[in-house]
């Protein structure tokens, strides 16, 4: 479906937000359901392990977990093709795993070891993979947005049909450079998908306290003539479907596209956040009624796409991958002292 | 009756070409009529009449080049009335002329001062030298590199259709088209981030800041994104990009538009910082910067744009980043400077020469990496050193030089290193105060004499 209209003002309707999700009509093939389940579960288990290692002192500094938001990146990844670029903020472990980066390398970077994807020099917030077209991992809120548009610019400059997917949160949506970028992306018709991961809290400040018209952040794109949609970001099917529309729009040379993913993080902003700004009940309600993984699991079981034993096998496989990653990350040596002075310049 | 004077059409304009008269002698002129066209080094501008009356005399015929600002060019009104002498507007006469070879009449001591070191890098014998402005040098370097490598492109405010706010990119849109010469909206933060992203993807952007003052809006992307990502990615994510534009004080544009960022960017590992003085260095270093796989901050100077220097006529003139140039050989005192600071240093060396003091003049050319060995070698010979820059004195390039010289040549110094820098104040607007805020050749002379105890 080619999108030709100037705006797509799609806001979640009543049945799509706040109420219990529809668990009967899949919309996904069996293969897609199982793929989404596996990918999201890998992120969930990986992040749980990272939280544990942080508590044990293996991971230092800041560590921002993605638990609860898994459907966003997994659904988007299912809508993209190989060679499309991804860039995001510091809440980035899920994006790396979804891009196919080695869990061992990610975990070892979290522990600051030489086998980490940045040789231990980047840490949780700064990891990259040229091979997987993952461009970070950026610690300054909002900075990745113009960078992502720059990746899209390069695609257009080279005349290829790749798109760049730039993720940012509801907090970053108040940064001025985001709107500078919307403006340029629109006038230059850059193939860039802006994903607002609206998890409702910019660190500890709710959108309603920090953001004008917090009901629809994506609508800000209208001022720049950029189509936008608001999407149930807890439902991987909705994410993939909207993602496909966005990708098609960009590949067709129609310019940028905004998807506001309504999502939720279960954990605090970072490991040191007690999350006193919201009630336990609010978190509990999201977990019980909207968990992205439980939704897929229920559909798989209800639709008899797989049985309990088959899902348990997937769970066990993922636990093995995560355990191996954690063991590697704890036992891999720290970087050699000589690495202090490397990678500052590329040799001319 | 009022005479019409050659107008100053930009803060740094000193002269221009009277391109065309649009009125003839005898024509009635009304206030607001366009009477002439004037070409500056930046643009062609129309001159409007302010007074009314018959155009009674044209004093400067059309086609005349190098008409100084404030020269009477025409008279409106009765021809017999002599133009009333006008009080001359205060002008900051701070710009020293281009470096002249030491004139014999000034030189009391043997003419050692005229000894120029070999150009660096070496120019093959017999190479033709052409006179070129710094502006033309930067333009030709960018154009040559864009012809050579399709991944190189130029983006910035007014670089395309307007032909460059300072005419650096004049004609480039015509040659390379809008795909590669890209006019941006006035969004430094955004377009800098966008260009850095394009560089991560392997393109080689040249980002023009109209001036580096505006790059303050973008400094996060320059430092946090461009400079640090290679390290943070364990060597995966190179950022081949050039950030360039006018840096430092221009003339009479006051505090927000007059700041030297050499020390700011010079402090950042991951950046290379270049600040040429001559056109030959501007050209060769710009080509080197574009080819460099790292982010390079290329600091230009509006006042130097129009200055002419000899540039070797070679197909591929490259000046390596990180190498200082011994601009003049001397034995009594070393004077180290860079960028426009070289105008003060050069003028001071001429004045010192007239008194028999032979200064060795070092043009750093690159701020990061700093060519300390060349400086130390000279200081070991002269045992005295004056360091000169236009930027603020505290935490400056010259404070770094002083520290490095102390560390590496302490036992060779016969006097403490003397610093001459801009004053520790925001740049004032008033012409006299501006002049006081900037360094000058006499301060450099005084510093040289102080370290020589004469």
Contacts between the chains, C-beta under 8 A, distances in Angstrom:
chain1	res1	chain2	res2	distance
A	85	B	201	7.2
A	87	B	197	7.5
A	116	B	234	7.4
A	117	B	233	8.0
A	117	B	234	6.9
A	118	B	232	5.8
A	118	B	233	5.2
A	118	B	234	4.0
A	118	B	236	7.6
A	119	B	234	3.5
A	119	B	235	7.3
A	120	B	234	7.6
A	121	B	231	5.8
A	121	B	232	6.1
A	121	B	233	8.0
A	121	B	234	5.6
A	122	B	232	4.1
A	122	B	233	6.2
A	122	B	234	6.7
A	126	B	229	7.7
A	126	B	232	3.9
A	126	B	233	7.0
A	127	B	233	7.5
A	128	B	229	7.4
A	128	B	232	7.6
A	128	B	233	4.0
A	128	B	236	5.1
A	128	B	237	5.1
A	129	B	236	7.2
A	130	B	236	5.1
A	130	B	237	6.9
A	135	B	197	7.5
A	135	B	200	5.6
A	135	B	201	7.9
A	135	B	237	7.2
A	136	B	229	7.0
A	136	B	232	7.7
A	136	B	233	7.2
A	136	B	237	7.4
A	137	B	232	7.7
A	138	B	225	7.2
A	139	B	224	7.5
A	140	B	220	6.0
A	140	B	224	5.3
A	140	B	225	7.7
A	143	B	193	6.3
A	143	B	220	6.4
A	143	B	221	6.5
A	143	B	224	6.5
A	143	B	225	5.9
A	145	B	193	7.3
A	146	B	189	7.4
A	146	B	190	5.0
A	146	B	191	7.5
A	146	B	192	7.4
A	146	B	193	2.7
A	146	B	194	4.6
A	146	B	196	7.7
A	146	B	197	6.4
A	146	B	221	7.0
A	147	B	193	5.3
A	147	B	194	7.4
A	147	B	196	5.9
A	147	B	197	3.7
A	147	B	200	6.7
A	147	B	221	7.8
A	147	B	225	6.2
A	148	B	197	6.2
A	149	B	190	8.0
A	149	B	193	7.6
A	149	B	194	4.9
A	149	B	197	6.3
A	150	B	193	6.6
A	150	B	194	4.2
A	150	B	195	6.1
A	150	B	196	6.1
A	150	B	197	2.0
A	150	B	198	4.1
A	150	B	199	7.4
A	150	B	200	6.9
A	150	B	201	6.9
A	151	B	197	5.0
A	151	B	198	7.2
A	151	B	200	6.7
A	151	B	201	5.0
A	152	B	197	7.9
A	153	B	194	5.9
A	153	B	197	6.9
A	153	B	198	4.8
A	153	B	201	8.0
A	153	B	203	7.8
A	154	B	197	7.4
A	154	B	198	4.7
A	154	B	201	3.5
A	154	B	202	6.8
A	154	B	203	5.1
A	155	B	201	7.6
A	157	B	153	7.2
A	157	B	179	7.1
A	157	B	198	7.1
A	157	B	203	6.1
A	176	B	189	6.7
A	177	B	187	8.0
A	177	B	189	4.6
A	177	B	190	5.2
A	177	B	193	6.1
A	180	B	185	7.4
A	180	B	187	3.8
A	180	B	189	5.8
A	180	B	190	2.7
A	180	B	191	7.4
A	181	B	190	5.1
A	181	B	193	7.1
A	181	B	194	6.8
A	183	B	185	5.9
A	183	B	187	6.8
A	183	B	190	7.3
A	184	B	184	7.0
A	184	B	185	6.4
A	184	B	187	6.9
A	184	B	190	6.0
A	184	B	191	6.5
A	184	B	194	6.1
A	187	B	185	7.4
A	342	B	235	6.9
A	343	B	230	5.5
A	343	B	231	4.9
A	343	B	233	7.7
A	343	B	234	6.1
A	343	B	235	4.0
A	344	B	230	7.0
A	344	B	231	5.7
A	344	B	269	5.2
A	344	B	270	5.6
A	345	B	230	7.3
A	345	B	270	7.1
A	345	B	272	7.5
A	345	B	294	5.0
A	346	B	230	6.5
A	346	B	235	7.9
A	346	B	238	4.8
A	346	B	240	7.9
A	346	B	293	3.9
A	346	B	294	5.5
A	347	B	293	7.8
A	348	B	291	7.4
A	348	B	292	5.1
A	348	B	293	6.1
A	348	B	294	7.0
A	348	B	321	7.4
